[in-house]
Structures are given as C-alpha cells and as structure tokens.
Amino acid sequence: MTFELPKLPYSNDALEPHFDAKTMEIHHDRHHAAYVNGLNEALSKHEDLQDESLEYLLTNLDKLPEDIQKAVRNNGGGHYNHSLFWELLCNDGCQAQGNLKEAIEKEFGSVEDFKKEFKAAATGRFGSGWAWLVVDGDKLEIISTANQDTPLELGKEPVFGVDVWEHAYYLKYQNKRADYVDAFFEVLNWEKAEERYNELVK
C-alpha cells in the first residue's frame, strides 16, 4: 500500500480570515506531502510492512526494523497528525455540543476553562509539536507532544489537536502563537469532534 496525500475537504481560502490561504497551501501541499513521501520511501525498503495500516505502524514502532523506526515515527506521525487536523477544521462557527461538551464540562469545569488549559498546553510546548484533547480510558485529557509524535504512541486516542509548528502559523501570526491558538478555536469543527468522540467512547 502506498500512502497518499489526502485532499483538503475545502478550498485553501475556506478558513479565512483565521487561517490564511497561503499558509494552508504551503502547509498541506508541501509540508504534509513531504511526510507522505518520506513515509513511503521508508516503507519501500520493507515489503512486508507495506500493507500495514498507519495506526499499526505508529503503535508498534518498537517492533519495526530499527533502520526505519525514526523515519516512520516522524513521517508517519506527520501524515497521521495532519490528516486528522484537516478533517477537524471548518468555518461555520459551530460550538461545542452533545456528549463531548458534557464530558469537557465534567472534566474541566466548563468549555471556557478547557480552552484556557488547552491553550496553555499549546503555547507551553517548547519548539515544535502539537497540543491534543485525547481520550485516555474513559476520561478526557489534554496533552502535548513534540515534533510529529502522536498520542497513539502513548496509548491515547486523539479527539482533535492543534499543530504548533511555526510553519502552521508564522506567515499570518509570526511569533504570536497564542493568537493562532485562539484562531484555531474559531475554525474547529465541533460537529466532527463530537462524531469522533462518540466513536472513540462507544
């Protein structure tokens, strides 16, 4: 199986003014594409792994041949993280809802308190990485991961995450990562997040 770059489910300018079209173009067409290419190149050396799912590869890194573990972790993680990221963005202004909202309120007190804690995780990540809302057992948790590491490696399932690599925001927000995280919540597709949460906890 050759992994492919997924198409964006919207146009590059669909998330304006929060996420600018040029950043979306570069982020998807160049950065994400590079991860897909790097993953395929690593797996080309091992035919026995080419039919494995991305989830399998990322949750069994220590079982992979040593010569490709780093490449799969970085490039496979980048492919997984970005594929999820694109799916959970929109520009219709929907709000937290349903079972996910109830779970957030139970765990964090309120949606606003959750956003503050999530923002702190995103802005507190030194260097490149991600902040995530994850399901851990029957609880929600906020975590951050370095580089293109995924929650899957920690045995946790991501509901959604925000990319805090500088390439995700620097054209528009420069060094103002906090403003970018605020913008992320303006384009987070809460309906998709609710669907994903329900699937993870059913």
Backbone as a printed PyTorch tensor [residue, N CA C, xyz], in Angstrom:
tensor([[[  0.8470,  -1.2010,   0.0000],
         [  0.0000,   0.0000,   0.0000],
         [  0.8800,   1.2470,   0.0000]],

        [[  0.5980,   2.1430,  -0.9090],
         [  1.2880,   3.4280,  -0.9320],
         [  0.3950,   4.4760,  -0.2940]],

        [[  0.9160,   5.1590,   0.6890],
         [  0.1320,   6.2030,   1.3390],
         [  0.0370,   7.4170,   0.4230]],

        [[ -1.1070,   8.0910,   0.4770],
         [ -1.3550,   9.2290,  -0.4000],
         [ -1.7180,  10.4680,   0.3990]],

        [[ -1.3860,  11.6010,  -0.1560],
         [ -1.7560,  12.8740,   0.4490],
         [ -3.2510,  13.0800,   0.2900]],

        [[ -4.0100,  13.2100,   1.3740],
         [ -5.4500,  13.4260,   1.2220],
         [ -5.7350,  14.8390,   0.7310]],

        [[ -6.7740,  14.9820,  -0.0340],
         [ -7.1890,  16.3170,  -0.4620],
         [ -7.8230,  17.0540,   0.7170]],

        [[ -7.6250,  18.3540,   0.7310],
         [ -8.3260,  19.1570,   1.7370],
         [ -9.8220,  19.0810,   1.4620]],

        [[-10.6500,  18.9890,   2.5090],
         [-12.1010,  18.9270,   2.3080],
         [-12.7310,  20.3000,   2.0870]],

        [[-11.9330,  21.2750,   1.7120],
         [-12.3830,  22.6510,   1.4760],
         [-11.2780,  23.3460,   0.6890]],

        [[-11.5460,  24.5300,   0.2090],
         [-10.5410,  25.2840,  -0.5420],
         [ -9.5120,  25.8960,   0.4030]],

        [[ -8.3730,  26.2900,  -0.1400],
         [ -7.3180,  26.8770,   0.6960],
         [ -7.7700,  28.1230,   1.4380]],

        [[ -8.6970,  28.8590,   0.8480],
         [ -9.1260,  30.1100,   1.4830],
         [-10.3860,  29.9450,   2.3320]],

        [[-10.8320,  28.7240,   2.5330],
         [-12.1040,  28.4940,   3.2250],
         [-12.0640,  28.8850,   4.6940]],

        [[-10.8830,  28.9340,   5.2830],
         [-10.7840,  29.2300,   6.7120],
         [-10.3650,  30.6690,   6.9930]],

        [[-10.3330,  31.4940,   5.9460],
         [-10.0720,  32.9210,   6.1220],
         [-11.1840,  33.5410,   6.9870]],

        [[-10.8800,  34.5590,   7.7730],
         [ -9.5680,  35.2040,   7.9480],
         [ -8.6970,  34.5420,   9.0290]],

        [[ -9.1720,  33.4670,   9.6160],
         [ -8.4770,  32.8770,  10.7610],
         [ -7.2020,  32.1440,  10.3350]],

        [[ -7.3090,  31.2900,   9.3260],
         [ -6.1520,  30.6220,   8.7250],
         [ -6.0560,  31.1060,   7.2820]],

        [[ -4.9420,  31.7120,   6.9140],
         [ -4.8310,  32.3130,   5.5880],
         [ -4.5640,  31.2700,   4.5090]],

        [[ -4.9770,  31.5980,   3.3030],
         [ -4.9160,  30.6600,   2.1840],
         [ -3.4870,  30.2480,   1.8470]],

        [[ -2.5390,  31.1770,   1.9030],
         [ -1.1620,  30.8470,   1.5400],
         [ -0.5730,  29.8470,   2.5180]],

        [[ -0.8270,  30.0440,   3.8050],
         [ -0.3440,  29.0890,   4.7960],
         [ -0.9490,  27.7180,   4.5670]],

        [[ -2.2570,  27.6790,   4.2840],
         [ -2.9080,  26.3980,   4.0510],
         [ -2.2920,  25.6840,   2.8490]],

        [[ -2.0090,  26.4420,   1.8070],
         [ -1.4100,  25.8510,   0.5990],
         [ -0.0450,  25.2510,   0.9080]],

        [[  0.8150,  26.0270,   1.5570],
         [  2.1650,  25.5540,   1.8600],
         [  2.1240,  24.4010,   2.8590]],

        [[  1.2850,  24.5490,   3.8670],
         [  1.1970,  23.5510,   4.9380],
         [  0.7520,  22.1940,   4.3840]],

        [[ -0.2750,  22.2130,   3.5600],
         [ -0.7970,  20.9670,   3.0130],
         [  0.0440,  20.4510,   1.8450]],

        [[  0.2430,  21.2930,   0.8380],
         [  0.8440,  20.8400,  -0.4170],
         [  2.3370,  20.5490,  -0.3040]],

        [[  3.0060,  21.1720,   0.6500],
         [  4.4510,  20.9640,   0.7660],
         [  4.8160,  20.1640,   2.0240]],

        [[  4.4080,  20.6790,   3.1770],
         [  4.8030,  20.0130,   4.4230],
         [  4.1610,  18.6350,   4.5650]],

        [[  2.8400,  18.5700,   4.4480],
         [  2.1810,  17.2750,   4.5920],
         [  2.6390,  16.3240,   3.4920]],

        [[  2.7550,  16.8250,   2.2860],
         [  3.2070,  15.9770,   1.1810],
         [  4.5910,  15.3940,   1.4560]],

        [[  5.4600,  16.1760,   2.0760],
         [  6.8070,  15.6900,   2.3820],
         [  6.7670,  14.5340,   3.3710]],

        [[  5.8380,  14.5920,   4.3250],
         [  5.7120,  13.4860,   5.2860],
         [  5.2370,  12.2150,   4.5850]],

        [[  4.2810,  12.3590,   3.6930],
         [  3.7800,  11.1960,   2.9550],
         [  4.8990,  10.5760,   2.1190]],

        [[  5.6360,  11.4060,   1.4400],
         [  6.7400,  10.9040,   0.6130],
         [  7.8150,  10.2310,   1.4620]],

        [[  8.1270,  10.8260,   2.5990],
         [  9.1330,  10.2480,   3.4860],
         [  8.7070,   8.9090,   4.0550]],

        [[  7.4160,   8.7950,   4.3830],
         [  6.8880,   7.5340,   4.8910],
         [  6.9620,   6.4490,   3.8290]],

        [[  6.5250,   6.7720,   2.6230],
         [  6.5570,   5.7840,   1.5380],
         [  7.9830,   5.3530,   1.2140]],

        [[  8.8890,   6.2850,   1.2580],
         [ 10.2920,   5.9520,   0.9830],
         [ 10.8360,   4.9850,   2.0350]],

        [[ 10.5120,   5.2470,   3.3090],
         [ 10.9870,   4.3620,   4.3760],
         [ 10.4160,   2.9600,   4.2250]],

        [[  9.1360,   2.8690,   3.9150],
         [  8.4830,   1.5600,   3.8140],
         [  8.8910,   0.8100,   2.5510]],

        [[  9.3920,   1.5180,   1.5590],
         [  9.7950,   0.8570,   0.3110],
         [ 10.9270,  -0.1280,   0.5360]],

        [[ 11.6270,   0.0150,   1.6430],
         [ 12.7470,  -0.8700,   1.9590],
         [ 12.2740,  -2.1730,   2.5990]],

        [[ 10.9800,  -2.2170,   2.9730],
         [ 10.4740,  -3.3830,   3.7040],
         [  9.1040,  -3.7650,   3.1590]],

        [[  9.0880,  -4.6420,   2.1810],
         [  7.8420,  -5.0210,   1.5150],
         [  6.8210,  -5.6200,   2.4800]],

        [[  7.2920,  -6.2950,   3.5220],
         [  6.3810,  -6.9430,   4.4620],
         [  5.5680,  -5.9580,   5.2760]],

        [[  5.9420,  -4.6940,   5.2710],
         [  5.2220,  -3.6780,   6.0430],
         [  4.3040,  -2.8110,   5.1880]],

        [[  4.3320,  -2.9910,   3.8930],
         [  3.6470,  -2.0610,   3.0070],
         [  2.1270,  -2.2090,   3.0230]],

        [[  1.6170,  -3.2800,   3.6020],
         [  0.1610,  -3.4410,   3.7060],
         [ -0.3650,  -3.1080,   5.0990]],

        [[  0.5100,  -2.6690,   5.9900],
         [  0.0830,  -2.3490,   7.3480],
         [ -0.5580,  -0.9580,   7.3970]],

        [[ -1.5120,  -0.8080,   8.2990],
         [ -2.1790,   0.4910,   8.4560],
         [ -1.2540,   1.4780,   9.1460]],

        [[ -1.5470,   2.7380,   8.9710],
         [ -0.7590,   3.7820,   9.6270],
         [ -0.8560,   3.6450,  11.1430]],

        [[ -2.0480,   3.3300,  11.6380],
         [ -2.2390,   3.1690,  13.0780],
         [ -1.3810,   2.0250,  13.6100]],

        [[ -1.3220,   0.9230,  12.8560],
         [ -0.4870,  -0.2010,  13.2840],
         [  0.9720,   0.2270,  13.3660]],

        [[  1.4530,   0.8960,  12.3540],
         [  2.8560,   1.2950,  12.3210],
         [  3.2020,   2.1960,  13.4970]],

        [[  2.3080,   3.1260,  13.8210],
         [  2.5990,   4.1100,  14.8660],
         [  2.4390,   3.5510,  16.2710]],

        [[  1.6620,   2.5030,  16.4180],
         [  1.5050,   1.8980,  17.7450],
         [  2.4410,   0.7120,  17.9560]],

        [[  3.2270,   0.3910,  16.9430],
         [  4.1730,  -0.7200,  17.0440],
         [  5.5650,  -0.3080,  16.5760]],

        [[  5.9390,   0.9190,  16.8830],
         [  7.2190,   1.4310,  16.4070],
         [  8.3940,   0.5720,  16.8610]],

        [[  8.3170,   0.0730,  18.0940],
         [  9.4370,  -0.7040,  18.6200],
         [  9.5720,  -2.0730,  17.9610]],

        [[  8.5360,  -2.4850,  17.2210],
         [  8.5810,  -3.7620,  16.5140],
         [  9.0550,  -3.6140,  15.0680]],

        [[  9.1850,  -2.3880,  14.6250],
         [  9.6140,  -2.1470,  13.2440],
         [ 11.1290,  -2.3180,  13.1330]],

        [[ 11.6120,  -2.5790,  11.9210],
         [ 13.0660,  -2.6360,  11.7350],
         [ 13.7180,  -1.3450,  12.2130]],

        [[ 14.8380,  -1.4900,  12.8800],
         [ 15.4830,  -0.3400,  13.5070],
         [ 15.8420,   0.7500,  12.5080]],

        [[ 16.1480,   0.3560,  11.2780],
         [ 16.6040,   1.3370,  10.2960],
         [ 15.5000,   2.2800,   9.8260]],

        [[ 14.2240,   1.9570,  10.1070],
         [ 13.1410,   2.8540,   9.6640],
         [ 12.2950,   3.3830,  10.8100]],

        [[ 12.6110,   3.0210,  12.0390],
         [ 11.7760,   3.4510,  13.1680],
         [ 11.6610,   4.9790,  13.2390]],

        [[ 12.7680,   5.6670,  13.1240],
         [ 12.7540,   7.1280,  13.2230],
         [ 11.9810,   7.7450,  12.0660]],

        [[ 12.1890,   7.2350,  10.8640],
         [ 11.5000,   7.7830,   9.6940],
         [  9.9990,   7.5630,   9.7810]],

        [[  9.5790,   6.3990,  10.2570],
         [  8.1450,   6.1290,  10.3890],
         [  7.5540,   6.9850,  11.4970]],

        [[  8.2790,   7.1120,  12.5900],
         [  7.7810,   7.9470,  13.6900],
         [  7.5800,   9.3870,  13.2320]],

        [[  8.5690,   9.9340,  12.5330],
         [  8.4920,  11.3340,  12.1190],
         [  7.5290,  11.5390,  10.9470]],

        [[  7.7020,  10.7580,   9.8940],
         [  6.8940,  10.9560,   8.6960],
         [  5.5040,  10.3420,   8.8140]],

        [[  5.4330,   9.1400,   9.4030],
         [  4.1170,   8.5460,   9.6440],
         [  3.3110,   9.3680,  10.6310]],

        [[  3.9960,   9.8590,  11.6720],
         [  3.3200,  10.7310,  12.6230],
         [  2.8440,  12.0160,  11.9730]],

        [[  3.6820,  12.5920,  11.1240],
         [  3.2800,  13.8150,  10.4250],
         [  2.0820,  13.5920,   9.5230]],

        [[  2.0620,  12.4450,   8.8530],
         [  0.9250,  12.1190,   7.9870],
         [ -0.3450,  11.9180,   8.8210]],

        [[ -0.2410,  11.1680,   9.8860],
         [ -1.4040,  10.9140,  10.7450],
         [ -1.9290,  12.2110,  11.3690]],

        [[ -1.0340,  12.9820,  11.9650],
         [ -1.4410,  14.2050,  12.6640],
         [ -2.1110,  15.1980,  11.7250]],

        [[ -1.5200,  15.3970,  10.5590],
         [ -2.0780,  16.3710,   9.6300],
         [ -3.3870,  15.8970,   9.0170]],

        [[ -3.4900,  14.6130,   8.7260],
         [ -4.7390,  14.0880,   8.1600],
         [ -5.9020,  14.3440,   9.1090]],

        [[ -5.6690,  14.1360,  10.3960],
         [ -6.7020,  14.4000,  11.3950],
         [ -6.9710,  15.8970,  11.5220]],

        [[ -5.9110,  16.6800,  11.5020],
         [ -6.0240,  18.1350,  11.6410],
         [ -6.9400,  18.7250,  10.5740]],

        [[ -6.7110,  18.3660,   9.3000],
         [ -7.5310,  18.9320,   8.2150],
         [ -9.0060,  18.5660,   8.3770]],

        [[ -9.2710,  17.3400,   8.7980],
         [-10.6530,  16.8660,   8.9170],
         [-11.4490,  17.6230,   9.9680]],

        [[-10.7510,  18.1860,  10.9390],
         [-11.4370,  18.7860,  12.0810],
         [-11.4220,  20.3080,  12.0390]],

        [[-11.3300,  20.8570,  10.8300],
         [-11.4040,  22.3030,  10.6530],
         [-12.5920,  22.6550,   9.7610]],

        [[-13.1990,  23.8020,  10.0340],
         [-14.2960,  24.3080,   9.2070],
         [-14.4230,  25.8010,   9.4860]],

        [[-15.3830,  26.4410,   8.8580],
         [-15.5600,  27.8750,   9.0930],
         [-17.0440,  28.2050,   9.2110]],

        [[-17.7560,  27.3680,   9.9770],
         [-19.1930,  27.6310,  10.1200],
         [-19.5860,  28.0670,  11.5250]],

        [[-18.5960,  28.2870,  12.3740],
         [-18.8850,  28.8540,  13.6830],
         [-19.6320,  27.9510,  14.6410]],

        [[-19.5620,  26.6300,  14.4420],
         [-20.3000,  25.7480,  15.3470],
         [-19.6390,  25.7210,  16.7230]],

        [[-20.4080,  25.3510,  17.7190],
         [-19.9620,  25.3590,  19.1010],
         [-19.8920,  23.9360,  19.6510]],

        [[-19.1960,  23.7940,  20.7770],
         [-19.1460,  22.5080,  21.4620],
         [-20.5580,  22.0330,  21.7450]],

        [[-20.7680,  20.7240,  21.6360],
         [-22.1210,  20.2000,  21.7320],
         [-22.1210,  18.7630,  22.2160]],

        [[-23.3050,  18.3020,  22.5650],
         [-23.5520,  16.8930,  22.8070],
         [-22.7060,  16.2580,  23.8940]],

        [[-22.3830,  14.9850,  23.6650],
         [-21.6410,  14.2070,  24.6520],
         [-20.2460,  14.7630,  24.9020]],

        [[-19.6120,  15.2870,  23.8630],
         [-18.2690,  15.8430,  24.0310],
         [-18.3170,  17.0620,  24.9400]],

        [[-19.2760,  17.9270,  24.7380],
         [-19.4010,  19.1030,  25.6070],
         [-19.6270,  18.6760,  27.0510]],

        [[-20.4970,  17.7150,  27.2610],
         [-20.7620,  17.2340,  28.6220],
         [-19.5010,  16.6620,  29.2540]],

        [[-18.7440,  15.9030,  28.4770],
         [-17.5130,  15.3050,  29.0010],
         [-16.4790,  16.3760,  29.3300]],

        [[-16.3730,  17.4050,  28.4800],
         [-15.4480,  18.5080,  28.7370],
         [-15.8390,  19.2380,  30.0110]],

        [[-17.1260,  19.5090,  30.1640],
         [-17.5870,  20.2130,  31.3610],
         [-17.3450,  19.3850,  32.6170]],

        [[-17.5250,  18.0800,  32.5030],
         [-17.2810,  17.1920,  33.6480],
         [-15.8060,  17.1860,  34.0310]],

        [[-14.9360,  17.1670,  33.0450],
         [-13.5030,  17.0310,  33.3150],
         [-12.8190,  18.3580,  33.6260]],

        [[-13.2560,  19.4390,  32.9520],
         [-12.5380,  20.7040,  33.0580],
         [-13.3520,  21.8290,  33.6940]],

        [[-14.6170,  21.5920,  33.9830],
         [-15.4580,  22.5950,  34.6320],
         [-16.3510,  23.3380,  33.6670]],

        [[-15.7880,  23.7710,  32.5480],
         [-16.5580,  24.4660,  31.5180],
         [-15.7690,  24.4140,  30.2170]],

        [[-16.4310,  24.7280,  29.1100],
         [-15.7390,  24.7720,  27.8250],
         [-14.6750,  25.8690,  27.8410]],

        [[-14.9890,  27.0020,  28.4470],
         [-14.0230,  28.0990,  28.5030],
         [-12.7990,  27.7210,  29.3300]],

        [[-13.0040,  27.0230,  30.4430],
         [-11.8630,  26.5750,  31.2480],
         [-11.0240,  25.5620,  30.4630]],

        [[-11.7080,  24.7030,  29.7130],
         [-10.9820,  23.7570,  28.8660],
         [-10.1220,  24.4990,  27.8490]],

        [[-10.6940,  25.5060,  27.1950],
         [ -9.9420,  26.2360,  26.1740],
         [ -8.7010,  26.8920,  26.7740]],

        [[ -8.8160,  27.4150,  27.9870],
         [ -7.6620,  28.0360,  28.6390],
         [ -6.5640,  27.0140,  28.9020]],

        [[ -6.9550,  25.8300,  29.3730],
         [ -5.9770,  24.7810,  29.6680],
         [ -5.3450,  24.2360,  28.3820]],

        [[ -6.1670,  24.0960,  27.3610],
         [ -5.6650,  23.6250,  26.0700],
         [ -4.6890,  24.6470,  25.4810]],

        [[ -5.0550,  25.9040,  25.5680],
         [ -4.1930,  26.9710,  25.0510],
         [ -2.8600,  26.9890,  25.7970]],

        [[ -2.9020,  26.7600,  27.0920],
         [ -1.6630,  26.7300,  27.8790],
         [ -0.7700,  25.5830,  27.4290]],

        [[ -1.3670,  24.4340,  27.1060],
         [ -0.5760,  23.3020,  26.6220],
         [  0.0390,  23.6170,  25.2650]],

        [[ -0.7220,  24.3060,  24.4140],
         [ -0.2440,  24.6280,  23.0740],
         [  0.8570,  25.6830,  23.1060]],

        [[  0.6700,  26.7100,  23.8990],
         [  1.6680,  27.7790,  23.9590],
         [  2.8690,  27.3770,  24.8030]],

        [[  2.6810,  26.4210,  25.6940],
         [  3.7670,  25.9640,  26.5560],
         [  4.6570,  24.9080,  25.9300]],

        [[  4.2590,  24.3740,  24.7930],
         [  5.0960,  23.3870,  24.0970],
         [  6.3350,  24.0820,  23.5560]],

        [[  7.4920,  23.7390,  24.0810],
         [  8.7260,  24.3740,  23.6340],
         [  9.1020,  23.8350,  22.2560]],

        [[  9.3540,  24.7340,  21.3300],
         [  9.7080,  24.3140,  19.9840],
         [  8.5000,  23.8010,  19.2280]],

        [[  8.7250,  22.7940,  18.4040],
         [  7.6800,  22.2890,  17.5180],
         [  6.9150,  21.1440,  18.1610]],

        [[  5.6410,  21.0290,  17.8020],
         [  4.8360,  19.9360,  18.3230],
         [  3.3550,  20.1870,  18.1730]],

        [[  2.5850,  19.5410,  19.0330],
         [  1.1320,  19.5850,  18.9730],
         [  0.5490,  19.6470,  20.3840]],

        [[ -0.6550,  20.1880,  20.4870],
         [ -1.4640,  20.0430,  21.7050],
         [ -2.7030,  19.2520,  21.3220]],

        [[ -3.1530,  18.3940,  22.2340],
         [ -4.2210,  17.4470,  21.9320],
         [ -5.2670,  17.3710,  23.0320]],

        [[ -6.5010,  17.1360,  22.6100],
         [ -7.5260,  16.6170,  23.5120],
         [ -7.6240,  15.1400,  23.1880]],

        [[ -7.3940,  14.2940,  24.1850],
         [ -7.3690,  12.8600,  23.9450],
         [ -8.3380,  12.1320,  24.8690]],

        [[ -8.6900,  10.9420,  24.4500],
         [ -9.4250,  10.0120,  25.3010],
         [ -8.4110,   9.0350,  25.8760]],

        [[ -8.3840,   8.9590,  27.1900],
         [ -7.4980,   8.0210,  27.8870],
         [ -8.3740,   7.1550,  28.7800]],

        [[ -8.6620,   5.9500,  28.3080],
         [ -9.6210,   5.1170,  29.0310],
         [-11.0080,   5.6970,  28.8900]],

        [[-11.5960,   6.1110,  30.0070],
         [-12.9270,   6.7230,  29.9610],
         [-12.8760,   8.2080,  30.3050]],

        [[-11.6840,   8.7960,  30.2470],
         [-11.5210,  10.2000,  30.6160],
         [-10.9370,  11.0120,  29.4710]],

        [[-11.2410,  12.2990,  29.4890],
         [-10.5950,  13.2440,  28.5840],
         [ -9.3550,  13.8100,  29.2540]],

        [[ -8.3630,  14.1000,  28.4380],
         [ -7.1140,  14.6410,  28.9500],
         [ -6.5100,  15.5670,  27.9090]],

        [[ -5.8260,  16.5980,  28.3560],
         [ -5.0700,  17.4810,  27.4770],
         [ -3.6020,  17.1110,  27.5880]],

        [[ -2.9680,  16.8920,  26.4400],
         [ -1.5370,  16.6010,  26.4260],
         [ -0.8800,  17.3920,  25.3070]],

        [[  0.4310,  17.4490,  25.3250],
         [  1.1640,  17.9740,  24.1820],
         [  2.2520,  16.9800,  23.8170]],

        [[  2.5880,  16.9430,  22.5460],
         [  3.6170,  16.0370,  22.0540],
         [  4.6320,  16.8220,  21.2410]],

        [[  5.8520,  16.3410,  21.2300],
         [  6.9240,  17.0080,  20.4980],
         [  6.9220,  16.5920,  19.0360]],

        [[  7.3990,  17.4940,  18.1960],
         [  7.6310,  17.2030,  16.7760],
         [  6.3910,  16.5950,  16.1220]],

        [[  6.5050,  15.4020,  15.5090],
         [  5.3240,  14.7590,  14.9310],
         [  4.9440,  13.4900,  15.7090]],

        [[  5.3080,  13.4380,  16.9780],
         [  4.8590,  12.3230,  17.8140],
         [  3.3340,  12.3690,  17.9130]],

        [[  2.7210,  11.1990,  18.0600],
         [  1.2710,  11.1080,  18.1220],
         [  0.8110,  10.6010,  19.4820]],

        [[ -0.4160,  10.9200,  19.8740],
         [ -0.9690,  10.3280,  21.0980],
         [ -1.0360,   8.8030,  21.0390]],

        [[ -1.1120,   8.2520,  19.8350],
         [ -1.1910,   6.7940,  19.6960],
         [  0.0030,   6.1060,  20.3380]],

        [[  1.1560,   6.7490,  20.2510],
         [  2.3660,   6.1660,  20.8380],
         [  2.2740,   6.0730,  22.3470]],

        [[  1.3950,   6.8730,  22.9430],
         [  1.2030,   6.8900,  24.3980],
         [ -0.0060,   6.0730,  24.8230]],

        [[ -0.6210,   5.3960,  23.8620],
         [ -1.8060,   4.6010,  24.1780],
         [ -3.0620,   5.4280,  24.3520]],

        [[ -3.0630,   6.6380,  23.7940],
         [ -4.2130,   7.5360,  23.9060],
         [ -4.7830,   7.8150,  22.5250]],

        [[ -6.0810,   8.0750,  22.4620],
         [ -6.7510,   8.3410,  21.1840],
         [ -7.0690,   9.8300,  21.0740]],

        [[ -6.6090,  10.4990,  20.0180],
         [ -6.8730,  11.9250,  19.8810],
         [ -8.3030,  12.2230,  19.4170]],

        [[ -8.9280,  13.1940,  20.0630],
         [-10.2050,  13.7260,  19.5850],
         [ -9.9120,  14.8250,  18.5690]],

        [[ -9.0470,  15.7490,  18.9260],
         [ -8.5380,  16.7500,  17.9880],
         [ -7.2250,  17.3010,  18.5200]],

        [[ -6.4960,  17.9690,  17.6420],
         [ -5.2280,  18.5680,  18.0360],
         [ -4.9440,  19.8080,  17.2320]],

        [[ -4.0310,  20.6140,  17.7390],
         [ -3.6080,  21.8050,  17.0170],
         [ -2.1040,  21.7200,  16.7680]],

        [[ -1.7170,  21.9840,  15.5480],
         [ -0.3270,  21.9700,  15.1150],
         [  0.3350,  23.2720,  15.5580]],

        [[  1.3780,  23.1890,  16.3840],
         [  2.0560,  24.4070,  16.8060],
         [  3.4840,  24.4970,  16.2500]],

        [[  3.7490,  23.7630,  15.1680],
         [  4.9610,  24.0450,  14.3960],
         [  4.8120,  25.4400,  13.7920]],

        [[  5.9070,  26.1610,  13.6920],
         [  5.8210,  27.5290,  13.1770],
         [  5.2890,  27.5870,  11.7550]],

        [[  5.5280,  26.5360,  10.9510],
         [  5.0250,  26.5870,   9.5780],
         [  3.5050,  26.6390,   9.5270]],

        [[  2.8340,  26.2770,  10.6180],
         [  1.3730,  26.2750,  10.6490],
         [  0.7900,  27.6800,  10.8040]],

        [[  1.6030,  28.6340,  11.2520],
         [  1.0070,  29.9360,  11.5820],
         [  1.8870,  31.1470,  11.3300]],

        [[  3.1590,  30.9770,  10.9570],
         [  4.0750,  32.1050,  11.0160],
         [  3.8080,  33.1880,   9.9710]],

        [[  3.2870,  32.8310,   8.8080],
         [  3.0190,  33.8540,   7.7930],
         [  2.0170,  34.8860,   8.2940]],

        [[  1.0160,  34.4330,   9.0280],
         [ -0.0440,  35.3380,   9.4900],
         [  0.1980,  35.8560,  10.9050]],

        [[  0.6570,  34.9760,  11.7900],
         [  0.7230,  35.3250,  13.2100],
         [  2.1380,  35.5580,  13.7220]],

        [[  3.1490,  35.3530,  12.8870],
         [  4.5460,  35.4960,  13.2900],
         [  4.7980,  34.7210,  14.6030]],

        [[  5.2850,  35.3960,  15.6310],
         [  5.6050,  34.7090,  16.8830],
         [  4.4370,  34.6770,  17.8640]],

        [[  3.2590,  35.0750,  17.4240],
         [  2.0940,  35.1680,  18.3250],
         [  1.3220,  33.8490,  18.3210]],

        [[  1.9340,  32.8290,  18.8870],
         [  1.3060,  31.5160,  18.8870],
         [ -0.0290,  31.5420,  19.6140]],

        [[ -0.1450,  32.3200,  20.6720],
         [ -1.3990,  32.3870,  21.4280],
         [ -2.5490,  32.8820,  20.5550]],

        [[ -2.2800,  33.8590,  19.6960],
         [ -3.3220,  34.3590,  18.7940],
         [ -3.7330,  33.2770,  17.7930]],

        [[ -2.7600,  32.5100,  17.3340],
         [ -3.0510,  31.4030,  16.4170],
         [ -3.9280,  30.3500,  17.0850]],

        [[ -3.6520,  30.0360,  18.3390],
         [ -4.4730,  29.0420,  19.0490],
         [ -5.8940,  29.5730,  19.2300]],

        [[ -6.0460,  30.8660,  19.5190],
         [ -7.3860,  31.4580,  19.5690],
         [ -8.0910,  31.2920,  18.2280]],

        [[ -7.3570,  31.5090,  17.1430],
         [ -7.9370,  31.3640,  15.8040],
         [ -8.3320,  29.9160,  15.5300]],

        [[ -7.5450,  28.9800,  16.0370],
         [ -7.8810,  27.5660,  15.8690],
         [ -9.2740,  27.2640,  16.4060]],

        [[ -9.6100,  27.8320,  17.5470],
         [-10.9330,  27.5650,  18.1160],
         [-12.0540,  28.2220,  17.3100]],

        [[-11.6970,  29.1790,  16.4570],
         [-12.6910,  29.7800,  15.5750],
         [-13.0010,  28.8900,  14.3780]],

        [[-12.0940,  27.9640,  14.0710],
         [-12.2980,  27.0990,  12.9020],
         [-12.3600,  25.6170,  13.2700]],

        [[-12.3720,  25.3070,  14.5530],
         [-12.5010,  23.9130,  14.9830],
         [-13.8970,  23.3980,  14.6430]],

        [[-13.9600,  22.2680,  13.9890],
         [-15.2380,  21.6690,  13.6110],
         [-15.7420,  20.8130,  14.7720]],

        [[-16.5210,  21.4460,  15.6440],
         [-17.0090,  20.7610,  16.8400],
         [-17.9540,  19.6060,  16.4880]],

        [[-18.6540,  19.7260,  15.3700],
         [-19.5370,  18.6330,  14.9660],
         [-18.7300,  17.3740,  14.6500]],

        [[-17.6410,  17.5380,  13.9070],
         [-16.7690,  16.4080,  13.6010],
         [-16.1050,  15.8710,  14.8780]],

        [[-15.7260,  16.7980,  15.7640],
         [-15.1130,  16.3830,  17.0210],
         [-16.0900,  15.5540,  17.8480]],

        [[-17.3520,  15.9640,  17.8500],
         [-18.3860,  15.2110,  18.5600],
         [-18.5440,  13.8170,  17.9660]],

        [[-18.5600,  13.7300,  16.6380],
         [-18.6630,  12.4250,  15.9760],
         [-17.4670,  11.5430,  16.3470]],

        [[-16.2990,  12.1240,  16.3380],
         [-15.1000,  11.3470,  16.6410],
         [-15.1120,  10.8860,  18.0920]],

        [[-15.4810,  11.7670,  18.9910],
         [-15.5430,  11.4010,  20.4060],
         [-16.5220,  10.2510,  20.6290]],

        [[-17.6950,  10.3610,  20.0500],
         [-18.6900,   9.2910,  20.2250],
         [-18.1900,   7.9520,  19.6970]],

        [[-17.4380,   8.0000,  18.5980],
         [-16.8940,   6.7660,  18.0330],
         [-15.8220,   6.1720,  18.9600]],

        [[-15.0360,   7.0300,  19.5910],
         [-13.9570,   6.5570,  20.4380],
         [-14.4400,   5.9550,  21.7480]],

        [[-15.5840,   6.4410,  22.2630],
         [-16.0200,   6.0030,  23.5930],
         [-17.1850,   5.0370,  23.5550]],

        [[-17.6380,   4.6770,  22.3660],
         [-18.8110,   3.8090,  22.2960],
         [-18.5050,   2.3770,  22.7880]]])
